[in-house]
Each structure stands twice: as C-alpha cells, then as structure tokens.
C-alpha cells in the first residue's frame, strides 16, 4: 500500500528561500490559518484536496506527525481521526500560536513542540503517517520515524 509520504513525495518542491519567506510572513501575521491554504500541482488537470487526501490515510490507533505545523490549525482539524498527533515547527512563535489554538479547542490528543525536521526528536518507527505541506524536511529523518 502506498503511504502518504510516498504519495506526496515529489509533487510539491520549493527552494529554501521560499520556505523562509513563508515563515517570516506567517510569523509577522501570527494567525494565518494554514488549514485553508490551497495546494496546486504542476499539472492543472490534476486537482486534489490536501485535507481529503490526508484523511484517507488516517484511522484510530495511529500516531501521526505534522512537520511545519505552523499554528496547528490543520492538525487540530484532523486529530479526532487518530489516537495521538504531534505537530512540530522550528519557530517558537508558531508553536506558541499552536498551543494557544489547542487551548482554545476541544482537542485533547495533540502535542506541539519546537523541533527541527532535519533531526526529529522521536523514536524510530513511531508514526503511521507523517505529513508536511510547506516546510523543508529530511527524507532520511521521515523514513526513520515512519513505520513500515
């Protein structure tokens, strides 16, 4: 079975400068809801909804990781489908916002932490699903923490 990481690998790639611009913009605004960001593929004929694709891979009993969680809005919306969800971001300000959003929600199975996606602070084979929409990450690290 194709996992979500394999499904999305190679579809969306941006230069590091673009990630930095996005992070700076979001940090300045502190409140942009990433769950509503529209995703496009290079092929305009190939339409897909990121949230709906992710939901196909989620089920109870799973632990999932959201790399570059930002304010955590998307993760909070899908967390009810799994047992435990973790959101990481390299920016302290984004994790502060995510924790504020968590506090204002009714979700109780999500944990947010400041972490670098190049050196994930999790054990090997921990997650059934790892998602990432707009942040740089290490394929080696994702492979390490993703269950086979």
C-alpha positions as CSV (number, residue, x, y, z in Angstrom):
1,X,0.0,0.0,0.0
2,X,1.2,3.5,-0.9
3,X,1.8,5.6,2.2
4,X,1.0,9.4,2.2
5,X,4.7,10.3,2.2
6,X,5.3,8.2,-0.9
7,X,2.1,9.7,-2.5
8,X,3.2,13.3,-1.9
9,X,6.9,12.9,-2.5
10,X,8.0,14.9,-5.5
11,X,4.7,16.6,-6.1
12,X,5.5,19.9,-4.3
13,X,9.0,21.3,-4.1
14,X,10.1,24.8,-3.3
15,X,13.5,26.4,-2.9
16,X,14.6,27.1,0.7
17,X,14.3,30.8,0.2
18,X,10.5,30.3,-0.4
19,X,10.1,28.4,2.9
20,X,11.9,31.3,4.7
21,X,9.7,33.9,3.1
22,X,6.6,32.0,4.1
23,X,7.8,31.5,7.7
24,X,8.6,35.2,8.0
25,X,5.3,36.3,6.6
26,X,3.3,33.9,8.9
27,X,5.4,34.9,11.9
28,X,4.6,38.6,11.3
29,X,0.9,37.9,10.8
30,X,0.7,35.3,13.7
31,X,-2.7,33.8,12.9
32,X,-2.9,32.8,9.3
33,X,-4.8,29.6,9.2
34,X,-2.7,27.1,7.2
35,X,-5.6,24.6,7.1
36,X,-7.2,26.7,4.4
37,X,-4.1,27.0,2.1
38,X,-4.9,25.8,-1.4
39,X,-2.4,23.4,-2.9
40,X,-1.8,23.0,-6.6
41,X,0.1,20.6,-8.7
42,X,2.2,21.5,-11.7
43,X,-0.4,19.7,-13.8
44,X,-3.5,21.9,-13.8
45,X,-5.5,18.8,-14.9
46,X,-4.6,17.0,-11.7
47,X,-6.8,18.6,-9.0
48,X,-6.7,17.3,-5.4
49,X,-7.6,18.5,-1.9
50,X,-4.8,18.0,0.6
51,X,-7.1,17.6,3.6
52,X,-9.2,14.9,1.8
53,X,-6.0,13.0,0.7
54,X,-4.6,13.1,4.2
55,X,-7.9,11.9,5.8
56,X,-7.7,8.7,3.6
57,X,-4.6,7.6,5.4
58,X,-5.9,8.3,9.0
59,X,-7.6,5.9,11.4
60,X,-8.0,5.2,15.1
61,X,-5.0,3.6,16.8
62,X,-2.5,5.7,14.8
63,X,0.1,8.3,15.8
64,X,0.8,11.0,13.3
65,X,3.3,13.8,12.9
66,X,2.8,17.1,11.2
67,X,6.1,18.7,10.2
68,X,6.0,22.5,9.9
69,X,2.7,22.6,11.7
70,X,2.6,26.4,12.0
71,X,-0.3,27.4,14.1
72,X,-1.5,23.8,14.2
73,X,-4.9,24.6,12.7
74,X,-4.8,21.7,10.2
75,X,-3.6,19.2,12.7
76,X,-6.3,20.2,15.2
77,X,-9.0,19.6,12.5
78,X,-7.8,16.1,11.7
79,X,-6.7,14.9,15.1
80,X,-10.0,13.4,16.0
81,X,-9.3,10.6,13.5
82,X,-6.2,9.3,15.3
83,X,-5.1,8.4,18.8
84,X,-2.2,10.8,19.1
85,X,-1.0,13.7,16.9
86,X,2.2,15.7,17.2
87,X,2.9,19.0,15.5
88,X,6.4,20.4,15.2
89,X,7.8,23.7,13.9
90,X,11.2,25.2,14.1
91,X,9.7,28.6,15.0
92,X,8.9,29.3,18.7
93,X,6.3,31.8,17.7
94,X,4.4,29.2,15.6
95,X,4.4,26.7,18.4
96,X,3.2,29.3,20.9
97,X,0.3,30.0,18.4
98,X,-0.4,26.3,18.0
99,X,-0.5,25.8,21.8
100,X,-2.9,28.8,22.1
101,X,-5.1,27.3,19.3
102,X,-5.0,23.9,21.2
103,X,-6.0,25.6,24.4
104,X,-9.0,27.2,22.7
105,X,-10.1,23.9,21.1
106,X,-11.8,20.8,22.5
107,X,-8.9,18.6,21.2
108,X,-7.0,16.6,23.8
109,X,-4.8,14.2,21.8
110,X,-2.3,16.7,20.3
111,X,1.1,17.8,21.4
112,X,3.1,20.7,19.9
113,X,6.8,21.1,20.2
114,X,9.6,23.2,18.8
115,X,11.8,20.8,16.7
116,X,14.0,20.8,13.6
117,X,12.7,18.5,10.9
118,X,16.3,17.7,10.0
119,X,16.7,16.0,13.4
120,X,13.4,14.7,14.6
121,X,13.1,14.1,18.4
122,X,11.2,10.9,18.0
123,X,12.0,7.1,18.2
124,X,12.3,5.1,15.0
125,X,9.1,3.6,13.6
126,X,6.8,5.7,15.7
127,X,4.4,7.2,13.2
128,X,1.9,5.6,10.8
129,X,1.5,8.9,9.0
130,X,3.9,11.9,8.6
131,X,2.5,14.9,6.8
132,X,4.2,18.1,5.6
133,X,2.7,20.7,3.4
134,X,5.2,23.6,3.2
135,X,8.3,23.0,5.3
136,X,11.6,21.6,4.4
137,X,12.3,18.1,5.8
138,X,14.8,15.4,5.7
139,X,13.7,12.3,3.8
140,X,16.1,10.2,5.8
141,X,14.6,11.5,9.1
142,X,11.0,11.0,7.9
143,X,11.9,7.5,6.8
144,X,13.4,6.8,10.2
145,X,10.3,7.8,12.2
146,X,7.7,6.4,9.8
147,X,6.5,2.8,10.4
148,X,7.0,0.4,7.5
